Amino acid sequence: MKLIKQSCVVVVVALLIFACEDIKQNKLIVGNWVGAEWLVGGTPSAANPKNTTFSFTDKGDYVYNNSGVTEKGTFRVSESKLFTTPDGQQEMAVGITKLTTDSLVFQMNRGGQLETLTLIKQK
């Protein structure tokens, strides 16, 4: 019985730690971001990263723009992943490898090709 109680305590503590990290990441991501570097398979993409922007609000809405193509919807951050749900579409996810007060790095897999997008927060 003691082992069960200890296991439950460990699980609850782990859940609290993950929940606190999610809350922190949801707050850090709020703001306007512009692309600084876009790598495809480790080499620079042909696309200009500066043409890619994201805007995240504290209400859970986002706007994504890439070379004039705009997408809007809702978002959430959980377990180092950004989940976006474009209006009228299904939820998608990308990995977050770095999120600080001034930089955001996404890791994506598009058709088996690893892509890394680095964004800088605008002031």
Buried (B, 14 or more C-beta within 10 A) or exposed (E): EEEEEEEEEEEEEEEEEEEEBBEEBBEBBBBBBBBBBBBBEEEEBEBEBEBBBBBBEEEBEBBBBBEEEEBBBBBBBBEBBBBBBBEEEEEBEBBBEEBEEEEBBBBBEEEEEEBBBBBBBEE
